[in-house]
Amino acid sequence: PAQRLKLARIYKENGWSIRYRIDPLIPVSNWEAAYGRLIDAIYKHWAYPDVITLGSIRALAALKTLADSEPYNPAVEYADRLVWDKEFRHYRLSKMLRYDMYGFVLDRILKTFGSASPKLALCKEPETTNMEFFGELPNVCNCMPPQGASDM
């Protein structure tokens, strides 16, 4: 990661667009402080991003099954916070927890960067979720949620 961040600064200095993807957001212990420090570090030390994309932890059922045999399995560690979304066909954080995390990180970015805030996007979220956070559909993300993804 340190080398990538150094390269991002070089690319930015040479006119390239820089995007940071904070994905997956994971509800670790004291996640607010951890993600707050991350946003502060981006602002103070890294290349200024043109876009920051956020996503939350999610897993296909097959990945969850495969990971059950691994020594560390976040799908097991966070099982009490992962819910099966039948339309999205993934396990993912409950809507309430995703919204808490997105809201906190987005707010921290806006407060930290102020009027120089980068464009913001959410990854693998339905249109209605984007509308709730941004009032419109951001056109800065490279991916869109699958058709019919729910707002669980």
Backbone as numpy.savetxt, mean C-alpha at the origin, in Angstrom:
# Nx Ny Nz CAx CAy CAz Cx Cy Cz
17.54 -2.76 -0.63 16.74 -1.53 -0.63 17.58 -0.26 -0.63
18.67 -0.24 0.13 19.50 0.97 0.18 20.05 1.31 -1.20
20.50 0.29 -1.93 21.03 0.53 -3.27 19.94 1.05 -4.21
18.75 0.50 -4.10 17.64 0.98 -4.94 17.31 2.43 -4.65
17.37 2.80 -3.37 17.07 4.18 -3.00 18.14 5.14 -3.52
19.39 4.70 -3.48 20.47 5.52 -4.06 20.25 5.68 -5.56
19.87 4.59 -6.22 19.62 4.65 -7.66 18.41 5.53 -7.98
17.39 5.47 -7.13 16.22 6.31 -7.34 16.62 7.78 -7.34
17.50 8.17 -6.43 17.96 9.56 -6.38 18.71 9.93 -7.67
19.56 9.02 -8.15 20.31 9.27 -9.38 19.36 9.42 -10.56
18.39 8.49 -10.66 17.42 8.57 -11.74 16.61 9.86 -11.67
16.18 10.23 -10.48 15.39 11.45 -10.31 16.21 12.67 -10.75
17.48 12.70 -10.35 18.35 13.81 -10.72 18.56 13.89 -12.24
18.32 12.78 -12.92 18.48 12.74 -14.37 17.14 12.79 -15.11
16.10 13.23 -14.40 14.83 13.51 -15.06 13.82 12.38 -15.10
14.10 11.25 -14.48 13.15 10.14 -14.49 12.06 10.36 -13.45
10.90 9.79 -13.71 9.81 9.79 -12.75 10.07 8.69 -11.72
9.82 8.99 -10.46 10.05 8.03 -9.37 8.72 7.71 -8.70
8.51 6.44 -8.50 7.29 5.96 -7.83 7.72 5.05 -6.68
7.12 5.26 -5.52 7.32 4.34 -4.41 6.03 3.56 -4.21
6.20 2.30 -3.99 5.05 1.43 -3.74 5.20 0.87 -2.34
4.28 1.24 -1.47 4.28 0.75 -0.09 3.20 -0.33 -0.05
3.64 -1.53 -0.31 2.70 -2.64 -0.54 3.45 -3.94 -0.29
3.00 -4.73 0.65 1.74 -4.58 1.37 1.91 -3.82 2.69
0.88 -3.04 3.01 0.78 -2.51 4.36 0.41 -3.71 5.24
1.13 -3.88 6.33 0.89 -5.02 7.23 0.66 -4.47 8.62
-0.38 -4.91 9.31 -0.69 -4.36 10.64 0.22 -4.93 11.74
1.52 -4.66 11.62 2.48 -5.09 12.64 2.19 -4.34 13.93
2.79 -4.81 15.01 2.64 -4.11 16.28 3.15 -2.68 16.12
2.36 -1.72 16.57 2.71 -0.30 16.52 2.93 0.17 15.08
2.05 -0.29 14.17 2.22 0.03 12.75 2.16 1.52 12.46
1.39 2.28 13.23 1.30 3.72 12.98 2.68 4.37 13.09
3.42 4.05 14.14 4.76 4.62 14.31 5.70 4.15 13.20
5.62 2.87 12.85 6.51 2.33 11.81 6.25 3.00 10.46
5.00 3.12 10.05 4.70 3.75 8.76 4.92 5.26 8.82
4.73 5.86 9.99 5.05 7.28 10.14 6.53 7.54 9.92
7.38 6.67 10.49 8.83 6.81 10.28 9.19 6.60 8.82
8.52 5.67 8.16 8.78 5.42 6.74 8.47 6.67 5.91
7.33 7.29 6.13 6.96 8.49 5.39 7.95 9.62 5.68
8.34 9.78 6.94 9.34 10.79 7.28 10.65 10.54 6.54
11.08 9.28 6.47 12.33 8.93 5.78 12.24 9.23 4.28
11.10 8.91 3.68 10.91 9.21 2.26 11.06 10.71 2.05
10.43 11.49 2.90 10.45 12.95 2.75 11.84 13.54 2.98
12.54 13.05 3.99 13.82 13.65 4.38 15.03 13.12 3.62
15.00 11.86 3.22 16.24 11.24 2.75 16.20 10.66 1.34
15.04 10.38 0.80 14.98 9.66 -0.46 14.64 10.61 -1.60
14.71 10.11 -2.81 14.32 10.90 -3.97 12.84 11.24 -3.86
12.50 12.47 -4.23 11.11 12.90 -4.19 10.29 12.06 -5.17
9.24 11.39 -4.69 8.43 10.56 -5.59 7.39 11.38 -6.33
7.10 10.95 -7.55 6.00 11.54 -8.31 4.69 10.88 -7.92
4.78 9.61 -7.51 3.61 8.83 -7.12 3.98 7.94 -5.94
3.05 7.80 -5.00 3.16 6.78 -3.95 1.91 5.93 -4.04
2.11 4.63 -4.22 1.00 3.68 -4.31 0.98 2.84 -3.04
-0.21 2.69 -2.45 -0.38 1.89 -1.25 -1.20 0.64 -1.57
-0.88 -0.45 -0.92 -1.67 -1.68 -1.02 -1.66 -2.36 0.33
-2.60 -3.24 0.56 -2.63 -3.96 1.84 -2.32 -5.43 1.61
-1.94 -6.11 2.68 -1.60 -7.52 2.59 -2.79 -8.29 2.03
-2.51 -9.19 1.11 -3.54 -10.03 0.50 -2.88 -11.33 0.06
-3.66 -12.38 -0.02 -3.10 -13.67 -0.40 -4.16 -14.51 -1.09
-3.75 -15.18 -2.16 -4.62 -16.16 -2.80 -4.75 -17.36 -1.88
-5.82 -18.09 -1.99 -6.02 -19.26 -1.16 -4.87 -20.26 -1.34
-4.40 -20.46 -2.57 -3.31 -21.40 -2.82 -2.03 -20.97 -2.12
-1.75 -19.67 -2.12 -0.56 -19.17 -1.45 -0.66 -19.38 0.06
-1.84 -19.15 0.60 -2.05 -19.36 2.02 -1.79 -20.82 2.37
-2.28 -21.75 1.56 -2.07 -23.18 1.80 -0.59 -23.53 1.70
0.07 -23.04 0.67 1.49 -23.30 0.48 2.30 -22.74 1.65
1.95 -21.54 2.09 2.70 -20.90 3.17 2.52 -21.59 4.51
1.46 -22.40 4.66 1.24 -23.10 5.92 2.42 -23.99 6.29
3.20 -24.45 5.31 4.33 -25.33 5.60 5.62 -24.55 5.84
5.60 -23.24 5.70 6.80 -22.42 5.88 6.99 -22.05 7.35
8.24 -21.85 7.77 8.50 -21.48 9.16 7.83 -20.16 9.56
7.84 -19.18 8.62 7.16 -17.92 8.90 6.06 -17.74 7.88
4.87 -17.56 8.34 3.73 -17.45 7.45 2.87 -16.26 7.89
2.98 -15.14 7.19 2.18 -13.99 7.60 0.68 -14.26 7.52
0.27 -15.17 6.62 -1.16 -15.49 6.52 -1.65 -16.14 7.81
-0.77 -16.86 8.52 -1.14 -17.45 9.80 -1.04 -16.39 10.90
0.07 -15.64 10.88 0.27 -14.62 11.91 -0.86 -13.59 11.92
-1.36 -13.23 10.75 -2.41 -12.22 10.66 -3.78 -12.82 10.33
-3.93 -14.11 10.56 -5.17 -14.81 10.19 -6.40 -14.18 10.83
-6.25 -13.66 12.04 -7.40 -13.05 12.71 -7.80 -11.73 12.06
-6.96 -11.19 11.17 -7.27 -9.94 10.49 -7.48 -10.11 8.98
-7.24 -11.32 8.47 -7.46 -11.59 7.04 -8.83 -12.23 6.86
-9.55 -11.73 5.88 -10.90 -12.20 5.60 -10.96 -12.61 4.13
-11.65 -13.71 3.85 -11.80 -14.15 2.46 -12.78 -13.24 1.74
-12.35 -12.68 0.63 -13.21 -11.86 -0.21 -13.55 -12.71 -1.43
-14.77 -13.22 -1.48 -15.13 -14.18 -2.54 -15.12 -13.54 -3.93
-15.43 -12.25 -4.04 -15.41 -11.61 -5.36 -13.99 -11.30 -5.82
-13.14 -10.89 -4.90 -11.75 -10.57 -5.21 -10.91 -11.85 -5.29
-11.43 -12.91 -4.67 -10.79 -14.24 -4.63 -9.42 -14.20 -3.97
-9.32 -13.43 -2.89 -8.11 -13.32 -2.09 -8.51 -13.24 -0.62
-7.57 -13.61 0.24 -7.67 -13.21 1.64 -7.09 -11.80 1.70
-7.72 -10.94 2.46 -7.16 -9.61 2.66 -7.66 -9.03 3.97
-7.06 -7.93 4.37 -7.47 -7.29 5.61 -8.92 -6.87 5.51
-9.59 -6.87 6.64 -10.97 -6.40 6.65 -11.03 -4.97 6.15
-12.17 -4.59 5.64 -12.34 -3.24 5.11 -12.01 -2.20 6.17
-12.46 -2.41 7.40 -12.23 -1.44 8.46 -10.72 -1.24 8.72
-9.98 -2.34 8.80 -8.55 -2.23 9.06 -7.80 -1.62 7.86
-8.17 -2.04 6.63 -7.55 -1.43 5.45 -7.79 0.07 5.43
-9.03 0.48 5.70 -9.36 1.90 5.69 -8.59 2.65 6.78
-8.44 2.04 7.96 -7.66 2.69 9.02 -6.22 2.89 8.57
-5.63 1.85 7.98 -4.24 1.93 7.56 -4.07 2.91 6.40
-4.91 2.79 5.38 -4.82 3.71 4.24 -5.01 5.16 4.72
-6.03 5.37 5.54 -6.32 6.71 6.03 -5.14 7.31 6.78
-4.53 6.51 7.67 -3.40 7.00 8.44 -2.22 7.35 7.53
-1.85 6.43 6.63 -0.67 6.65 5.78 -0.92 7.80 4.80
-2.10 7.84 4.18 -2.40 8.93 3.26 -2.37 10.28 3.98
-2.96 10.34 5.16 -2.96 11.57 5.93 -1.54 11.98 6.30
-0.73 11.01 6.69 0.67 11.31 7.06 1.45 11.84 5.85
1.21 11.25 4.68 1.88 11.74 3.47 1.47 13.18 3.19
0.17 13.46 3.24 -0.32 14.81 2.93 0.20 15.83 3.94
0.23 15.47 5.22 0.74 16.39 6.24 2.24 16.60 6.10
2.97 15.54 5.78 4.43 15.63 5.68 4.86 16.40 4.44
4.26 16.10 3.29 4.67 16.73 2.04 3.95 18.05 1.79
2.82 18.26 2.44 2.08 19.50 2.27 1.66 19.72 0.83
1.79 20.94 0.36 1.34 21.27 -0.99 2.21 20.60 -2.07
3.35 20.05 -1.69 4.23 19.35 -2.64 3.97 17.85 -2.63
2.80 17.45 -2.14 2.49 16.03 -2.03 2.51 15.34 -3.39
3.08 14.12 -3.45 3.05 13.36 -4.70 1.63 12.90 -5.01
1.42 12.42 -6.23 0.15 11.79 -6.56 0.05 10.52 -5.73
-1.18 10.14 -5.39 -1.41 8.98 -4.53 -2.35 8.00 -5.20
-2.13 6.72 -4.93 -2.98 5.68 -5.52 -3.08 4.50 -4.56
-4.14 3.73 -4.73 -4.33 2.49 -3.98 -4.25 1.33 -4.96
-3.66 0.23 -4.53 -3.50 -0.93 -5.40 -4.54 -2.00 -5.06
-5.12 -2.57 -6.10 -6.05 -3.69 -5.97 -7.23 -3.37 -5.06
-7.77 -2.17 -5.23 -8.95 -1.77 -4.48 -10.06 -1.43 -5.47
-11.30 -1.69 -5.09 -12.42 -1.37 -5.99 -12.59 0.13 -6.20
-13.28 0.46 -7.25 -13.51 1.87 -7.58 -14.12 2.64 -6.42
-15.04 2.02 -5.72 -15.72 2.74 -4.63 -14.74 3.09 -3.51
-13.77 2.26 -3.24 -12.77 2.58 -2.21 -11.95 3.77 -2.65
-11.51 3.77 -3.90 -10.76 4.91 -4.42 -11.60 6.19 -4.35
-12.87 6.07 -4.69 -13.75 7.24 -4.64 -13.87 7.78 -3.21
-13.95 6.88 -2.24 -14.07 7.32 -0.85 -12.83 8.08 -0.39
-11.67 7.66 -0.81 -10.44 8.32 -0.37 -10.08 9.54 -1.22
-10.33 9.48 -2.52 -9.85 10.53 -3.41 -10.96 11.36 -4.06
-12.20 10.91 -3.99 -13.29 11.64 -4.63 -13.36 11.41 -6.12
-12.37 10.69 -6.65 -12.33 10.35 -8.07 -11.39 9.16 -8.22
-11.37 8.61 -9.40 -10.47 7.49 -9.65 -9.10 8.02 -10.05
-8.08 7.71 -9.26 -6.74 8.16 -9.65 -6.33 7.50 -10.97
-5.64 8.23 -11.80 -5.19 7.65 -13.07 -3.67 7.46 -13.06
-3.12 7.18 -11.87 -1.68 7.06 -11.74 -1.22 5.65 -11.40
-2.13 4.73 -11.21 -1.74 3.37 -10.83 -1.66 2.49 -12.07
-0.70 1.59 -12.08 -0.50 0.71 -13.23 -1.45 -0.48 -13.23
-2.16 -0.70 -12.17 -3.06 -1.85 -12.13 -4.43 -1.42 -11.63
-5.39 -2.20 -11.96 -6.75 -1.94 -11.52 -7.26 -3.19 -10.84
-8.24 -3.07 -9.95 -8.78 -4.26 -9.31 -9.52 -5.12 -10.33
-9.61 -6.41 -10.06 -10.38 -7.27 -10.96 -11.82 -6.79 -11.06
-12.44 -7.04 -12.20 -13.84 -6.66 -12.38 -14.67 -7.26 -11.27
-15.56 -6.46 -10.69 -16.48 -6.96 -9.69 -15.88 -7.10 -8.30
-14.67 -6.61 -8.07 -14.08 -6.74 -6.74 -14.99 -6.04 -5.74
-15.15 -6.65 -4.61 -16.10 -6.12 -3.63 -15.45 -5.06 -2.75
-16.25 -4.44 -1.93 -15.79 -3.44 -0.97 -15.75 -4.02 0.43
-15.60 -5.32 0.55 -15.65 -5.98 1.84 -15.06 -5.12 2.94
